[in-house]
């Protein structure tokens, strides 16, 4: 089977406490692991204001899961999202090789290092 790289952004309801949020994220990470997906990273973007109200809520906890998988891994994960009432929205995208390279650089902190010399040159 063909292994693809995916990134899923999901939004959790803001009425959860920190423990419930971590438990929910761990649940979805476990769904990926149980279906033989390779979880690359789990990134919390924190509690943020929504562009428009969703289910009468104006804020939500944003998370990004980056993973490799084959077959119907996205269908299994999205079914788990639909069954969980704590999930407000989710979006999964297939990453091409350039997006994977960009995410690796961003995660390793190379993006900030690359910008630093340009800022120093502009200051002179």
C-alpha positions as CSV (number, residue, x, y, z in Angstrom):
1,X,0.0,0.0,0.0
2,X,1.0,3.6,-0.6
3,X,2.0,5.5,2.6
4,X,1.0,9.1,2.6
5,X,1.7,12.1,4.9
6,X,-1.3,13.8,6.5
7,X,-2.0,16.8,8.7
8,X,-5.2,17.1,10.6
9,X,-6.3,20.2,12.4
10,X,-9.1,19.8,14.9
11,X,-10.9,22.2,17.2
12,X,-12.2,21.2,20.7
13,X,-14.9,22.9,22.6
14,X,-13.7,25.5,25.1
15,X,-15.7,24.2,28.1
16,X,-13.2,21.4,28.7
17,X,-10.6,21.7,31.5
18,X,-6.9,21.0,30.8
19,X,-7.1,17.4,31.8
20,X,-10.1,16.7,29.5
21,X,-8.3,18.4,26.6
22,X,-5.2,16.2,27.1
23,X,-7.3,13.1,27.4
24,X,-9.1,13.9,24.2
25,X,-5.9,14.5,22.2
26,X,-4.4,11.3,23.6
27,X,-7.5,9.4,22.5
28,X,-7.1,10.5,18.9
29,X,-3.4,9.8,19.0
30,X,-4.2,6.3,20.2
31,X,-6.7,5.8,17.3
32,X,-3.8,6.5,14.9
33,X,-1.4,4.2,16.7
34,X,-4.0,1.4,16.8
35,X,-4.4,1.6,13.0
36,X,-0.7,1.4,12.3
37,X,-0.2,5.1,11.5
38,X,3.1,6.7,12.4
39,X,2.4,9.8,14.5
40,X,5.0,12.4,13.7
41,X,3.9,15.3,15.9
42,X,1.0,16.6,18.1
43,X,1.0,20.3,18.3
44,X,-1.2,22.5,20.5
45,X,-2.0,25.9,19.1
46,X,-3.9,26.8,22.3
47,X,-7.2,28.4,23.0
48,X,-8.1,30.8,20.2
49,X,-10.9,33.1,19.1
50,X,-12.9,31.7,16.2
51,X,-13.6,33.8,13.1
52,X,-17.3,33.1,13.5
53,X,-19.4,31.4,16.2
54,X,-19.7,27.6,15.9
55,X,-22.3,25.9,18.0
56,X,-22.8,29.2,19.9
57,X,-19.1,29.1,20.9
58,X,-16.6,31.9,20.1
59,X,-13.4,30.2,21.2
60,X,-11.9,26.7,20.9
61,X,-8.7,24.7,21.5
62,X,-6.8,24.1,18.3
63,X,-4.6,21.0,17.7
64,X,-2.5,19.8,14.8
65,X,-1.7,16.1,14.3
66,X,0.9,15.2,11.7
67,X,1.2,11.5,10.7
68,X,2.0,8.9,8.0
69,X,-0.5,6.2,7.1
70,X,-1.9,4.1,4.4
71,X,-5.3,2.8,3.5
72,X,-8.3,4.2,5.2
73,X,-6.5,5.8,8.2
74,X,-8.1,9.2,7.5
75,X,-11.6,7.7,7.4
76,X,-11.0,5.9,10.7
77,X,-9.7,9.1,12.4
78,X,-12.5,11.3,11.0
79,X,-15.1,8.8,12.2
80,X,-13.6,9.1,15.7
81,X,-13.9,12.9,15.4
82,X,-17.6,12.7,14.4
83,X,-18.4,10.4,17.3
84,X,-16.8,12.7,19.9
85,X,-19.1,15.6,20.9
86,X,-16.1,17.5,22.2
87,X,-14.8,18.1,18.6
88,X,-16.3,21.2,16.9
89,X,-14.5,21.0,13.6
90,X,-11.7,19.1,11.8
91,X,-9.8,19.2,8.5
92,X,-7.4,16.7,7.1
93,X,-5.0,17.5,4.3
94,X,-2.5,15.3,2.4
95,X,1.0,16.8,2.5
96,X,3.3,16.8,-0.5
97,X,7.1,16.5,-0.1
98,X,7.5,20.3,0.1
99,X,5.0,20.6,2.9
100,X,6.7,17.7,4.8
101,X,10.1,19.4,4.4
102,X,8.6,22.8,5.6
103,X,7.0,21.2,8.6
104,X,10.3,19.4,9.6
105,X,12.1,22.8,9.3
106,X,9.5,24.6,11.4
107,X,9.4,21.9,14.1
108,X,13.2,21.9,14.3
109,X,13.3,25.7,14.8
110,X,15.1,26.3,11.5
111,X,12.5,28.8,10.3
112,X,13.4,31.4,13.0
113,X,17.1,30.9,12.5
114,X,16.8,31.6,8.8
115,X,14.9,34.9,9.4
116,X,17.4,36.2,12.0
117,X,20.2,37.1,9.5
118,X,17.8,39.0,7.3
119,X,16.5,41.0,10.2
120,X,20.0,41.9,11.2
121,X,20.9,43.0,7.7
122,X,17.8,45.2,7.5
123,X,18.7,46.9,10.8
124,X,22.1,48.1,9.4
